[in-house]
Amino acid sequence: MPKIKTNRGAAKRFGKTKGGKIKKNKAYASHILTKKSSKRKRSLRKSGLIDKVDTKAIRRLIPNL
């Protein structure tokens, strides 16, 4: 059997925490920032965790995660 290839797009977007959970950066932070409040932009800088439901799909895209 051949090796399983990592989905490179997913590998750039997701990472792993020490506890084994999958972390992500928040969306909607790149452009059209004038109409967004400072509070909203500040919260978009922080990373978040993936929902438990989606972890199986992401682990399939990134086998060694």
Distance bins in CASP14 RR format, pairs under 12 A and 6 or more apart:
PFRMAT RR
TARGET T0000
AUTHOR 0000-0000-0000
RMODE 2
METHOD distances of the structure
MODEL  1
3 63 0 0 0 0 1 0 0 0 0 0 0
3 64 0 0 0 0 0 1 0 0 0 0 0
4 59 0 0 0 0 0 1 0 0 0 0 0
4 60 0 0 0 0 1 0 0 0 0 0 0
4 61 0 0 0 0 1 0 0 0 0 0 0
4 62 0 0 0 0 1 0 0 0 0 0 0
4 63 1 0 1 0 0 0 0 0 0 0 0
4 64 0 0 0 0 1 0 0 0 0 0 0
4 65 0 0 0 0 0 1 0 0 0 0 0
5 11 0 0 0 0 0 1 0 0 0 0 0
5 60 0 0 0 0 0 1 0 0 0 0 0
5 61 0 0 0 0 1 0 0 0 0 0 0
5 62 0 0 0 0 0 1 0 0 0 0 0
5 63 0 0 0 0 1 0 0 0 0 0 0
5 64 0 0 0 0 0 1 0 0 0 0 0
6 12 0 0 0 0 0 1 0 0 0 0 0
6 13 0 0 0 0 0 1 0 0 0 0 0
6 14 0 0 0 0 0 1 0 0 0 0 0
6 58 0 0 0 0 0 1 0 0 0 0 0
6 59 0 0 0 0 0 1 0 0 0 0 0
6 60 0 0 0 0 0 1 0 0 0 0 0
6 61 1 0 0 1 0 0 0 0 0 0 0
6 62 1 0 1 0 0 0 0 0 0 0 0
6 63 1 0 0 1 0 0 0 0 0 0 0
6 64 1 0 0 1 0 0 0 0 0 0 0
6 65 0 0 0 0 1 0 0 0 0 0 0
7 13 0 0 0 0 1 0 0 0 0 0 0
7 14 0 0 0 0 1 0 0 0 0 0 0
7 57 0 0 0 0 0 1 0 0 0 0 0
7 58 0 0 0 0 1 0 0 0 0 0 0
7 59 0 0 0 0 0 1 0 0 0 0 0
7 60 0 0 0 0 1 0 0 0 0 0 0
7 61 1 0 1 0 0 0 0 0 0 0 0
7 62 1 0 0 1 0 0 0 0 0 0 0
7 63 0 0 0 0 1 0 0 0 0 0 0
7 64 0 0 0 0 0 1 0 0 0 0 0
7 65 0 0 0 0 0 1 0 0 0 0 0
8 14 0 0 0 0 0 1 0 0 0 0 0
8 61 0 0 0 0 1 0 0 0 0 0 0
8 62 0 0 0 0 1 0 0 0 0 0 0
9 15 0 0 0 0 0 1 0 0 0 0 0
9 58 0 0 0 0 0 1 0 0 0 0 0
9 61 0 0 0 0 1 0 0 0 0 0 0
9 62 0 0 0 0 1 0 0 0 0 0 0
10 22 0 0 0 0 0 1 0 0 0 0 0
10 24 0 0 0 0 0 1 0 0 0 0 0
10 50 0 0 0 0 0 1 0 0 0 0 0
10 54 0 0 0 0 0 1 0 0 0 0 0
10 57 0 0 0 0 1 0 0 0 0 0 0
10 58 1 0 0 1 0 0 0 0 0 0 0
10 59 0 0 0 0 1 0 0 0 0 0 0
10 60 0 0 0 0 1 0 0 0 0 0 0
10 61 1 0 1 0 0 0 0 0 0 0 0
10 62 1 0 1 0 0 0 0 0 0 0 0
10 63 0 0 0 0 0 1 0 0 0 0 0
10 64 0 0 0 0 0 1 0 0 0 0 0
10 65 0 0 0 0 1 0 0 0 0 0 0
11 22 0 0 0 0 0 1 0 0 0 0 0
11 58 0 0 0 0 0 1 0 0 0 0 0
11 59 0 0 0 0 0 1 0 0 0 0 0
11 61 1 0 0 1 0 0 0 0 0 0 0
11 62 1 0 1 0 0 0 0 0 0 0 0
11 63 0 0 0 0 0 1 0 0 0 0 0
11 64 0 0 0 0 1 0 0 0 0 0 0
11 65 0 0 0 0 1 0 0 0 0 0 0
12 24 0 0 0 0 0 1 0 0 0 0 0
12 25 0 0 0 0 0 1 0 0 0 0 0
12 61 0 0 0 0 0 1 0 0 0 0 0
12 62 0 0 0 0 0 1 0 0 0 0 0
13 22 0 0 0 0 1 0 0 0 0 0 0
13 23 0 0 0 0 1 0 0 0 0 0 0
13 24 1 0 0 1 0 0 0 0 0 0 0
13 25 1 0 0 1 0 0 0 0 0 0 0
13 26 0 0 0 0 0 1 0 0 0 0 0
13 27 0 0 0 0 1 0 0 0 0 0 0
13 47 0 0 0 0 0 1 0 0 0 0 0
13 48 0 0 0 0 0 1 0 0 0 0 0
13 50 0 0 0 0 0 1 0 0 0 0 0
13 58 0 0 0 0 1 0 0 0 0 0 0
13 61 0 0 0 0 1 0 0 0 0 0 0
13 62 0 0 0 0 1 0 0 0 0 0 0
13 65 0 0 0 0 0 1 0 0 0 0 0
14 20 0 0 0 0 0 1 0 0 0 0 0
14 21 0 0 0 0 0 1 0 0 0 0 0
14 22 1 0 1 0 0 0 0 0 0 0 0
14 23 1 0 0 1 0 0 0 0 0 0 0
14 24 1 0 1 0 0 0 0 0 0 0 0
14 25 0 0 0 0 1 0 0 0 0 0 0
14 47 0 0 0 0 0 1 0 0 0 0 0
14 48 0 0 0 0 0 1 0 0 0 0 0
14 49 0 0 0 0 0 1 0 0 0 0 0
14 50 1 0 0 1 0 0 0 0 0 0 0
14 54 0 0 0 0 1 0 0 0 0 0 0
14 55 0 0 0 0 1 0 0 0 0 0 0
14 57 0 0 0 0 0 1 0 0 0 0 0
14 58 1 0 1 0 0 0 0 0 0 0 0
14 59 0 0 0 0 1 0 0 0 0 0 0
14 60 0 0 0 0 0 1 0 0 0 0 0
14 61 0 0 0 0 1 0 0 0 0 0 0
14 62 1 0 0 1 0 0 0 0 0 0 0
14 64 0 0 0 0 0 1 0 0 0 0 0
14 65 1 0 0 1 0 0 0 0 0 0 0
15 21 0 0 0 0 1 0 0 0 0 0 0
15 22 1 0 0 1 0 0 0 0 0 0 0
15 23 1 0 1 0 0 0 0 0 0 0 0
15 24 1 0 0 1 0 0 0 0 0 0 0
15 25 0 0 0 0 1 0 0 0 0 0 0
15 47 0 0 0 0 1 0 0 0 0 0 0
15 48 0 0 0 0 0 1 0 0 0 0 0
15 49 0 0 0 0 0 1 0 0 0 0 0
15 50 0 0 0 0 1 0 0 0 0 0 0
15 55 0 0 0 0 0 1 0 0 0 0 0
15 58 0 0 0 0 1 0 0 0 0 0 0
15 59 0 0 0 0 0 1 0 0 0 0 0
15 61 0 0 0 0 0 1 0 0 0 0 0
15 62 0 0 0 0 1 0 0 0 0 0 0
15 64 0 0 0 0 0 1 0 0 0 0 0
15 65 1 0 0 1 0 0 0 0 0 0 0
16 22 1 0 0 1 0 0 0 0 0 0 0
16 23 1 0 0 1 0 0 0 0 0 0 0
16 24 0 0 0 0 0 1 0 0 0 0 0
16 47 0 0 0 0 0 1 0 0 0 0 0
16 49 0 0 0 0 0 1 0 0 0 0 0
16 50 0 0 0 0 0 1 0 0 0 0 0
16 55 0 0 0 0 0 1 0 0 0 0 0
16 58 0 0 0 0 0 1 0 0 0 0 0
16 59 0 0 0 0 1 0 0 0 0 0 0
16 62 0 0 0 0 1 0 0 0 0 0 0
16 64 0 0 0 0 1 0 0 0 0 0 0
16 65 1 0 1 0 0 0 0 0 0 0 0
17 23 1 0 1 0 0 0 0 0 0 0 0
17 24 0 0 0 0 0 1 0 0 0 0 0
17 47 0 0 0 0 1 0 0 0 0 0 0
17 48 0 0 0 0 1 0 0 0 0 0 0
17 49 1 0 0 1 0 0 0 0 0 0 0
17 50 0 0 0 0 0 1 0 0 0 0 0
17 55 0 0 0 0 0 1 0 0 0 0 0
17 65 0 0 0 0 0 1 0 0 0 0 0
19 49 0 0 0 0 0 1 0 0 0 0 0
20 49 0 0 0 0 0 1 0 0 0 0 0
20 50 0 0 0 0 0 1 0 0 0 0 0
20 55 0 0 0 0 1 0 0 0 0 0 0
20 58 0 0 0 0 0 1 0 0 0 0 0
20 59 0 0 0 0 0 1 0 0 0 0 0
20 65 0 0 0 0 1 0 0 0 0 0 0
21 47 0 0 0 0 0 1 0 0 0 0 0
21 48 0 0 0 0 1 0 0 0 0 0 0
21 49 1 0 1 0 0 0 0 0 0 0 0
21 50 1 0 0 1 0 0 0 0 0 0 0
21 51 0 0 0 0 0 1 0 0 0 0 0
21 52 0 0 0 0 1 0 0 0 0 0 0
21 54 0 0 0 0 0 1 0 0 0 0 0
21 55 1 0 0 1 0 0 0 0 0 0 0
21 58 0 0 0 0 0 1 0 0 0 0 0
21 59 0 0 0 0 0 1 0 0 0 0 0
21 65 0 0 0 0 0 1 0 0 0 0 0
22 47 0 0 0 0 0 1 0 0 0 0 0
22 48 0 0 0 0 1 0 0 0 0 0 0
22 49 1 0 0 1 0 0 0 0 0 0 0
22 50 1 0 1 0 0 0 0 0 0 0 0
22 51 0 0 0 0 1 0 0 0 0 0 0
22 52 0 0 0 0 1 0 0 0 0 0 0
22 53 0 0 0 0 0 1 0 0 0 0 0
22 54 0 0 0 0 1 0 0 0 0 0 0
22 55 1 0 1 0 0 0 0 0 0 0 0
22 56 0 0 0 0 0 1 0 0 0 0 0
22 57 0 0 0 0 0 1 0 0 0 0 0
22 58 1 0 1 0 0 0 0 0 0 0 0
22 59 1 0 0 1 0 0 0 0 0 0 0
22 60 0 0 0 0 0 1 0 0 0 0 0
22 61 0 0 0 0 0 1 0 0 0 0 0
22 62 0 0 0 0 1 0 0 0 0 0 0
22 65 1 0 0 1 0 0 0 0 0 0 0
23 46 0 0 0 0 0 1 0 0 0 0 0
23 47 1 0 1 0 0 0 0 0 0 0 0
23 48 1 0 1 0 0 0 0 0 0 0 0
23 49 1 0 1 0 0 0 0 0 0 0 0
23 50 1 0 0 1 0 0 0 0 0 0 0
23 55 0 0 0 0 0 1 0 0 0 0 0
23 58 0 0 0 0 0 1 0 0 0 0 0
23 65 0 0 0 0 0 1 0 0 0 0 0
24 44 0 0 0 0 0 1 0 0 0 0 0
24 46 0 0 0 0 0 1 0 0 0 0 0
24 47 1 0 0 1 0 0 0 0 0 0 0
24 48 1 0 1 0 0 0 0 0 0 0 0
24 49 1 0 0 1 0 0 0 0 0 0 0
24 50 1 0 1 0 0 0 0 0 0 0 0
24 51 0 0 0 0 0 1 0 0 0 0 0
24 54 0 0 0 0 1 0 0 0 0 0 0
24 55 0 0 0 0 0 1 0 0 0 0 0
24 58 0 0 0 0 1 0 0 0 0 0 0
24 62 0 0 0 0 0 1 0 0 0 0 0
24 65 0 0 0 0 0 1 0 0 0 0 0
25 44 0 0 0 0 1 0 0 0 0 0 0
25 45 0 0 0 0 1 0 0 0 0 0 0
25 46 0 0 0 0 1 0 0 0 0 0 0
25 47 1 0 1 0 0 0 0 0 0 0 0
25 48 1 0 0 1 0 0 0 0 0 0 0
25 49 0 0 0 0 0 1 0 0 0 0 0
25 50 0 0 0 0 0 1 0 0 0 0 0
26 36 0 0 0 0 0 1 0 0 0 0 0
26 40 0 0 0 0 0 1 0 0 0 0 0
26 41 0 0 0 0 0 1 0 0 0 0 0
26 42 0 0 0 0 0 1 0 0 0 0 0
26 43 1 0 0 1 0 0 0 0 0 0 0
26 44 1 0 1 0 0 0 0 0 0 0 0
26 45 1 0 0 1 0 0 0 0 0 0 0
26 46 1 0 0 1 0 0 0 0 0 0 0
26 47 1 0 0 1 0 0 0 0 0 0 0
26 48 1 0 0 1 0 0 0 0 0 0 0
26 49 0 0 0 0 0 1 0 0 0 0 0
26 50 0 0 0 0 0 1 0 0 0 0 0
27 44 0 0 0 0 1 0 0 0 0 0 0
27 47 0 0 0 0 0 1 0 0 0 0 0
27 48 0 0 0 0 0 1 0 0 0 0 0
28 35 0 0 0 0 0 1 0 0 0 0 0
28 36 1 0 0 1 0 0 0 0 0 0 0
28 40 0 0 0 0 1 0 0 0 0 0 0
28 41 0 0 0 0 1 0 0 0 0 0 0
28 43 0 0 0 0 0 1 0 0 0 0 0
28 44 1 0 0 1 0 0 0 0 0 0 0
28 45 0 0 0 0 0 1 0 0 0 0 0
29 36 0 0 0 0 1 0 0 0 0 0 0
29 40 0 0 0 0 1 0 0 0 0 0 0
29 41 1 0 0 1 0 0 0 0 0 0 0
29 42 0 0 0 0 0 1 0 0 0 0 0
29 43 0 0 0 0 1 0 0 0 0 0 0
29 44 1 1 0 0 0 0 0 0 0 0 0
29 45 1 0 0 1 0 0 0 0 0 0 0
29 46 0 0 0 0 1 0 0 0 0 0 0
29 47 0 0 0 0 0 1 0 0 0 0 0
30 36 0 0 0 0 0 1 0 0 0 0 0
30 41 0 0 0 0 0 1 0 0 0 0 0
30 44 0 0 0 0 1 0 0 0 0 0 0
30 45 0 0 0 0 0 1 0 0 0 0 0
31 41 0 0 0 0 0 1 0 0 0 0 0
31 44 0 0 0 0 0 1 0 0 0 0 0
32 40 0 0 0 0 0 1 0 0 0 0 0
32 41 0 0 0 0 0 1 0 0 0 0 0
33 40 0 0 0 0 1 0 0 0 0 0 0
33 41 1 0 0 1 0 0 0 0 0 0 0
33 42 0 0 0 0 0 1 0 0 0 0 0
33 44 0 0 0 0 1 0 0 0 0 0 0
33 45 0 0 0 0 0 1 0 0 0 0 0
34 40 0 0 0 0 0 1 0 0 0 0 0
34 41 0 0 0 0 0 1 0 0 0 0 0
35 41 0 0 0 0 0 1 0 0 0 0 0
36 42 0 0 0 0 1 0 0 0 0 0 0
36 43 0 0 0 0 0 1 0 0 0 0 0
36 44 1 0 0 1 0 0 0 0 0 0 0
36 45 0 0 0 0 0 1 0 0 0 0 0
37 43 0 0 0 0 1 0 0 0 0 0 0
37 44 0 0 0 0 0 1 0 0 0 0 0
38 44 0 0 0 0 0 1 0 0 0 0 0
38 45 0 0 0 0 0 1 0 0 0 0 0
39 45 0 0 0 0 0 1 0 0 0 0 0
39 46 0 0 0 0 0 1 0 0 0 0 0
40 46 0 0 0 0 0 1 0 0 0 0 0
49 55 0 0 0 0 1 0 0 0 0 0 0
49 58 0 0 0 0 0 1 0 0 0 0 0
50 56 0 0 0 0 0 1 0 0 0 0 0
50 57 0 0 0 0 1 0 0 0 0 0 0
50 58 1 0 0 1 0 0 0 0 0 0 0
50 59 0 0 0 0 1 0 0 0 0 0 0
50 61 0 0 0 0 0 1 0 0 0 0 0
50 62 0 0 0 0 0 1 0 0 0 0 0
50 65 0 0 0 0 0 1 0 0 0 0 0
51 57 0 0 0 0 0 1 0 0 0 0 0
51 58 0 0 0 0 0 1 0 0 0 0 0
52 58 0 0 0 0 0 1 0 0 0 0 0
52 59 0 0 0 0 0 1 0 0 0 0 0
54 60 0 0 0 0 0 1 0 0 0 0 0
54 61 0 0 0 0 0 1 0 0 0 0 0
55 61 0 0 0 0 0 1 0 0 0 0 0
55 62 0 0 0 0 0 1 0 0 0 0 0
55 65 0 0 0 0 1 0 0 0 0 0 0
56 62 0 0 0 0 0 1 0 0 0 0 0
56 65 0 0 0 0 0 1 0 0 0 0 0
57 65 0 0 0 0 0 1 0 0 0 0 0
58 65 1 0 0 1 0 0 0 0 0 0 0
59 65 1 0 1 0 0 0 0 0 0 0 0
END
